[in-house]
Amino acid sequence: MRLCNYRLMNAIVFLIKMLVECKYNNEEVEIISSFNNLDINFKQSSYLRSMENTKYRNILAKFRLSSHKLNIEVGRHTNIPRNELKCTLCNLNDIEDEFHFLLKCPLYTAFRRQYIS
């Protein structure tokens, strides 16, 4: 179980690095388009195969595919303007996207301190 958690955290750190790179290289970049450019092979990524816990593997795959309930995706499917997709869990007045969720939202500060060095 501990090895699986380690692999999950490595995969999340990889995603965070990609999000940071996308966010600072081009503010208007859509996260999903940057992930689409990562791998042109239509097969399961090796880091996902190495994860024994299917719950964690499914969560990570859904996050990577933007199949989650963050406002950025919910709003995209309901035609809400992007600038209105604010995080409702904090007072930073930021759009609730993957970058905000993983790196900025104060609600998850303890989680980041525990898992991301």
N, C-alpha and C positions, 0 to 999 in steps of 0.2 A: 504494500500500500504506500509506503514512504517513497519508493522509487517512482511510482505512478504520479504522486504529487510533485516530485522533482521534475519529471518530464512535462507535466502540465505547466508548471511554473516556467520552465525553459521555453515552451511554446508561447506562453503569454508574454514573456519578455521579448521574444522575437517579434510578436505582433505589435508590442508597444514601440519597439525601435522603428518598425515600418510606419506606424502612425505618426511618430515624431518626425520622421524624415518627410512624409507626405505633408504634414501640417506646416512645417517651416520652409519647405521648398516652394510650395504654391498654396496659398490660403484657399483657393477655390477648388482644389482637387477633391473629387468625390472619392471617399475611401474605398468604396467597392471597385472603382475602376483601377485603383492602384493594386488591389489584391488580385484582380483579374490578370494583371500583367506579371504576377510572380511566377506562375508555373503554367506552361501550356499543355502539360500532360493531364489527361483525364483519368487519373487514378488516385487512389488514396495516398496522401502524403506519408512518408516514412515515420514522421514523428507521431502521426495519429495511429499508425499500426502498432507502434511500440507502447501505446497507452493501454494498459489492461482494463482500467475502469471505464466501461462504456459510457457511464454518465458524464464523466469529464471529457471524454472524446467527443460526445455529441454536443456538449456545451461549447467546446472550442470550435468545432466545425460550424456550428450555427453562428457563432460570433464572427468567424472568418468570412462566412457567406452573407453576412448582414441579415441573417434570419433571426432577429431578436426583437425585443420590445422597447428599445430605446426610441425616444421621440423622433430622431432623425429618420428612422424606418417607418414608424407608425404614421408620421406626417407625410412621408413620401407616398404612401399608399392611399392616403385620404386627401391628397391635394392641398395640404396646409402649407403656406409659404415657409420657406426654410428659416427665415429670420424670426418666425413665431414658434419654433421648436425648442423652446428653452427648457433647461433642466428644472424640474419642479421640486427637487430634493435639496437644493442649496440656493443661496442668494447671489451667486456669481453672475447671473443673467447671461450665461453662456448657452449656446446651442447644445442640446444633449446628443452628442455624437460619440463615437468610439473613443476619440482622443480625450474628450471631457470625462467620460465614464472611467477610463483607465488611469488617467494621469492628473486630472484637475479637481474633480468633485471632492469637496471636503468630507462628505459622508464616508468615503472609502480610504481616507488617510491612514487609518490603522492597518487596513489590509495591505496597502502599498508598503508601509514600513515593515510589515511582517514578511512579505514575499518578494519584494523588489529591492535589490541593493544597488 
